[in-house]
Amino acid sequence: MVTVQGRSLLAPNERLLPTYRLRADDQLKVIRVACSSADPFINAFRLATDTGLTEKNCGLVPAFLFATGLLEKAGGHFSRYRPTSKGRKVGAAWQKGEREGLLALRDAWKQQWFARSMKERLESGPAARNGLLARLLTAAGADGHRMRQAEALLDLLVAIGMIVPDGDGFMCWHEGAPADQLKETARDAAAQQPPMPSHLSEGVGPTEMHAETSPGDRRSPAEPTAGDPRHSDHEEGCSPDPGAASIPPPRQETKEPATDSGPTVNAEVDLLALLCPPVLLADLVRLSPEELMQLHGHLRGLAALTAKLRGQPAL
């Protein structure tokens, strides 16, 4: 992107992205009013009057609607516009109900570059939010400084149901078997495994449990949720990228008679559940200096043993 006299202009290969100054739900209000208009023309002032938003922010939305074929110029002036035939279909559907309008907008955008890019990215299964944002920036030919606009576009795609969060920090395409099958497989595997202790399911280790019950507890009242962007690095590493190694089949529980020593499969599942969740910076600040030094020593020991087992030189 280049700047001329204080105005940002797109580079030859850059694509237009929506504004980040309005939330997705507010942008949808503007889109609904613009596409439902039966007047000879509509402008930012009328959009602001009908939506209750500021005129300045309403004037930032139509540029993306021009680029996606929902609006066209009216009256020979760039600040006056009217819905195209595609836009009128979206507006007519919105008159029937909110759900119908969102579905119509999703259908109107399904052939756009961002929809094709997201569908291709999610064909092989769910992906993390950060991975989708990177894909949108690449498809738009944009740099990282336009990340907020890419986030606005992704929020719009989620709002219209084109991309669906699966509740585990990953996002899926709204249709097609791969994502649904992977989620169903994950649910089946979880149903076959015995319930894990609460501290394992939340990704909290024994050291943190000790810190939680100690008098000098420094645990923050707010815990990271599954949709917290701080989980994105781990989720992206585990997401099935196209062209990368496929996800192995889910671990099946071995049906063995109960013994006094207890089932070994359950112990293995618990160990995996304990080690897989990422240790975040917000987790480390809850540890004392002594516990941090212990963790450092344990990690170096684990790395050295793993390197030895793999026939690689130790650290």
N, C-alpha and C positions, 0 to 999 in steps of 0.2 A: 504494500500500500504506500502511495506517495501523497504528499501534502502540498497543495498549491494555494497560496494566499489564505492559509488557515483552514482550508477545506480538504478533507480526506478523499482521495480518488483511488479507485481500484487499479491495481496493476493489470496488464493485458490478460493474464491468465487467472486472475482472482475472481471468485464468485461472490455475489452479494449475500450477506448474512443478515438476519434480523437484528434489530436494536436490542441492547441489553438494558436500556433504561426503563423498560416496562416488564413486569412479571408476565409469565405465560398466560395466566388467567386474564390479565388486563389486555394483553394483545389480542386474545380471543374475543374480548368485548368489542374492540375496534374492528376486527375482521368481520364480526357478525353484523355490526351496523353498516359497514362499508358495502358488504355484499348484499345486504337486504334493502339498500336504498333504491327507491323508485324515482328519485328526483333527477332532473336533467344532469346535475353534477353534485358532488359532495366535496367538502374540503375539511381541513383540520378543525376549523371552528365548529362546523356541524358535528363532526365526530366527537369533539369535546362536549358539546351540548348534550348529545344523546348518551354518552358513556359516563359523564361526570368526571372524566380525567382532564388533565391540563391540555391546552391546545398545542403546546410545544411538544409534549410527548406523543400526542396523537399524530402529529405531523411526521414522526419518525417511523411509523409503522407502514404506510403505503408503499414505500420503496421496495420492500420485500414482496409485497402483494403484486406490484408491477412485474417484478422478476419472475414470479411464479404463475403469472397469467390470470390472476383474479381481478385485477383492476386495469383500466386503460385511461388515457387522457381524455378529458372532456372540455370543450370550449377553447381548445388551443392553448391552454395554459397549464404548466406543470403542477400547479397547486390545486387544480380542479381535476377530478377524476370520477369515474363511474365504473360499476362492475361490468366485467365481460360476461359473455354467455355462460362461461364456466363459473364465474363468480355469482351470477344470478341463480344458478342451480344450487350452489351452496347456501345462498341466502334463503331460497325457497324451502330448502330442507330444514334450515334453522327455524323457520316459522312453525314447523310442525312440532319441534321440541329440541331440547339441548342435545340429546343423544343423537338425534337424526342429523343435526347440523355438524357435530363433530365427526360423525361417520362420513358425511358428504365431503368435508374438508380433507379428511384422510384419503378419500378416493380421488379428490382433485389433485392431491400432491403425490400420489403413488408413483408417478412417472418422473418426478423431479430428481435431480442429481443426488440430493441428499437422501431421498428415500431409497433409490437404487443402491447407494453406497452402504446404507445401514442394513438393507436386506442381504446384500452380499456378505457383509461382515458377520451377520448373525445366522447365516445359513447353516454353519457347522455347530451352532449351539449358543448358549448365553454368553455374554461378555460383560466386563466391568464398565462402569461409567467412563473412567479415564480412557479406556481403550476406544470407546465410541467417540469421545471428544477428539482424540488424536486422529481418528479416521475422518471425521468431519473436516478438520483443519486441512488434512492432506487432500481430500476431495475438493475443497474450496480453493486450494492453492494458496492458503493463507499461512502466516507465521503465528507463533505463540502469543503475540501481542493481541490477537483477535480471539483469545480463548473465551472471554466473557460473551462474545457474540455466538460462539459455538455452543456454549452452555445454554444460551437463550434458545437456540434452535433445537437442541436436544430436549429442553424442557417443553417446548411446543409439541414435539413429536410424542412425548410421553402424555401430554395433556389431551391430545386427540386420539390416543390409543394406538398409534402406529408402533410404538415401542412400549413394552410392558415390563415393569420391574417384577422380578419373581419372588421378592421378599427376602432373598438371601444375599443382597448386595449386587446381584447380577441383573442384566436386562436382556429381554428376549424379543424377537420379532413377533408381531401380533398374530401371525398365521403360519401354517406350515408345521410339519411333523417334527423336525429335528429338535427344536427347543422344547416342545411339549413332551417328547419322548424322554429327553434328558431329565426334565424336571420330574416326570413320573417315575423314572428309574431311581432318581435320588430319593423320592418319597418311599418307594418300595424298600430300598436298602435301609432307610432310617427306621421303617416299621419292623424290619426283621431284627434289628439290633436292640439289645436291652437298653433301657433308659440310662443316660449317663448322669453322674452327679452334677448338680447345678453349677459348680465352679468350673467343671470341664466344658459344659455347653456354652458358658459365657467366655471361654478363652482365658480363664484366670488360673494361674499356676499355684502350687502349694505355698510357695514363698509369699505370693500376694495374699493368699488366704490367711497366712500367719500375720502379715502386716495389717490386714483388715481388722483382726481381732485384738491387735496390740494396742496399748494405751497411746502410743505415738502415731496413730493412724493418720495418714495424709491422703486418704482416698477422696477423690472428688465425688460430690453427690450425683453428678450426671455421668452415666456410663455411655460409651459409644454404642450406637445401635447398628443393626445390620446394614442400613443405608448410609451410615456415616462415611463421608469421603475419605476419612483416614484409613479405611480398610481397602482403599482402591488398589494400592500397590500389590497387596497379597492376592486380591481377587483377579487382577489383570494377569498375574503370573500363573494363576490356575485356570484361567478361561481358555477355552479351546479355540485358539487362533486358526484361521484358514491356512492350510499348508503346514501347520505344526503337527506334532505328534497327537494322535487322537486320544481321547479320554479312555483309560482302561476300563474294563467292565467292573461293575460294583462288586465289592467283596461280599461273598456269600457266607452266611453263618453255617458252620459245620455242625451237623446234628450228631452229638456224642453223648453217651450216658454220663450223668453227673457223677463226679468223684469228689473225694474229700479235699483234694487239692484245688478244686474249682476249675471252671472251664478256661482253657488257655486262650481261646478266641476272644473272649470278653476282655481279658487283660490286654491283648494286642490292640483291640479297638479303642480301649481307654487310653493307651499310650499314644496312639495316633491322634486321638482327639485332643490330648494334652499338648502335643508338639506342633500340630498343624496351625492353630491360630497364631497370627503374628504378634510379636511383642512390640507394642507401640511406645512412643516417647511418653505419652500420657501414663502408661503403665510403669515406666522406669522411674518416674518422679515419685512414685509411691514407695520405692525401696529406700532403705537406709544405705549409707556409704558402704557399710560392711557387706550388706546383701548384694550391692552392685559389684563389689570386688569378687565375691563368691560366684556370681553369675558369669563374670568375665573369665574366671579360672575354669569353670565348668565348660563354657563354650569353647575355649581353646583346647581343653582336653578332649572334648567330643570331636572337634575338627581334626586333631592329631590322630585319634584312633580311627576315624573314618578314612583319613588319607592313607593310613597304614593298611586298612582292609582293602582299599581300592588299588593298592600298589603304587601310590603316588608319594612323593617326598613330603615329609611332615612340615608343618608351618614353622 
